[in-house]
Amino acid sequence: MKLSTRSRYGIRAILDVALHSSHGPVRIQDIAERQEISTRYLEQIFQRLKKAGLLKSRRGPRGGYVLARKPEEIRVAEIIRGIGES
């Protein structure tokens, strides 16, 4: 199976949130920097993942994104579907 760039970025971003959210919400700018993905492109992907129920967001100075469920409960197929690739 060949994945689109959007799907690959979505999977990498979800993994990044899972790895770095132990201290609270993860800022999208930090994810974009670590994963070398455009912040604007990542914002579009995150809106889709949030709508799919995979991410939650928190506003404010200590805001960012967290997973909506435990990492072990999220499947790659759900991420791809959430992004709208299948």
Secondary structure, DSSP 8 states (H G I E B T S, - for coil): ----HHHHHHHHHHHHHHHHGGGS-B-HHHHHHHHT--HHHHHHHHHHHHHTTSEEEE-STT-EEEESS-GGG--HHHHHHHHT--
